[in-house]
Amino acid sequence: MQYRFEFLNETKLVGMHKSTSHANDQTFELWSGFMPHKKEIINTLSTELFSLQIYPEGFFEEYNPETEFVKWAAVPVSEHSFLPDTMEPFTIPSGLYVVFDFKGGAEDAGVFFTYIFTRWLPASGYQLDNRPHFEILGDKYKNNDPESEEEIWIPVRK
């Protein structure tokens, strides 16, 4: 499992969000609403897509698949000066992240995340930080394809 540490500067996004849980996953509905309107966003910085999660405090310590969190479908922008009617701004605060390169389909993600949170993190000397988690879906991302590649960004602190 390859990973690296990166300090992320404050990052502005524009997108849509939905409350969801792992038991009642609303990811498909969120992205289905976002993608047709993505072209309305101006000031985009890249073609990358951000799949972002804002978890409540203690989410991973007392994991329950019914616990709700906020999920975003978004793109990075240079500024929030113009927002399409269907979109909202969000800013990721700066901080340290551990970044994992993930290759596989959605069916493989659960095992990957379980390893990160139950094995890698406890042995790393780092702790989760209370900031957004996100995945960057770049040029090598292919929805529901076992050859798909993405970056998984986990907020950490010493």
Secondary structure as the mmCIF struct_conf table of DSSP 4:
data_model
#
loop_
_struct_conf.conf_type_id
_struct_conf.id
_struct_conf.beg_label_comp_id
_struct_conf.beg_label_asym_id
_struct_conf.beg_label_seq_id
_struct_conf.end_label_comp_id
_struct_conf.end_label_asym_id
_struct_conf.end_label_seq_id
STRN STRN1 TYR A 3 LEU A 8
HELX_LH_PP_P HELX_LH_PP_P1 ASN A 9 GLU A 10
STRN STRN2 THR A 11 THR A 20
BEND BEND1 HIS A 22 HIS A 22
TURN_TY1_P TURN_TY1_P1 ALA A 23 ASN A 24
HELX_RH_AL_P HELX_RH_AL_P1 THR A 27 PHE A 34
HELX_RH_3T_P HELX_RH_3T_P1 MET A 35 GLU A 40
BEND BEND2 ASN A 43 ASN A 43
STRN STRN3 THR A 44 THR A 44
BEND BEND3 THR A 47 THR A 47
STRN STRN4 LEU A 49 ILE A 54
HELX_LH_PP_P HELX_LH_PP_P2 TYR A 55 PRO A 56
TURN_TY1_P TURN_TY1_P2 GLU A 57 GLU A 62
TURN_TY1_P TURN_TY1_P3 PRO A 65 GLU A 66
STRN STRN5 PHE A 69 PRO A 76
STRN STRN6 VAL A 77 VAL A 77
BEND BEND4 SER A 78 SER A 78
BEND BEND5 HIS A 80 SER A 81
TURN_TY1_P TURN_TY1_P4 ASP A 85 THR A 86
STRN STRN7 GLU A 88 ILE A 92
HELX_LH_PP_P HELX_LH_PP_P3 PRO A 93 SER A 94
STRN STRN8 GLY A 95 LYS A 103
BEND BEND6 GLY A 104 GLY A 104
HELX_RH_AL_P HELX_RH_AL_P2 ALA A 106 TYR A 115
HELX_RH_PI_P HELX_RH_PI_P1 ILE A 116 TRP A 120
HELX_RH_AL_P HELX_RH_AL_P3 LEU A 121 SER A 124
TURN_TY1_P TURN_TY1_P5 GLY A 125 GLY A 125
STRN STRN9 GLN A 127 LEU A 128
BEND BEND7 ASN A 130 ARG A 131
STRN STRN10 HIS A 133 LEU A 137
TURN_TY1_P TURN_TY1_P6 ASP A 139 LYS A 140
TURN_TY1_P TURN_TY1_P7 ASN A 143 ASN A 144
TURN_TY1_P TURN_TY1_P8 PRO A 146 GLU A 147
STRN STRN11 GLU A 149 ARG A 157
#
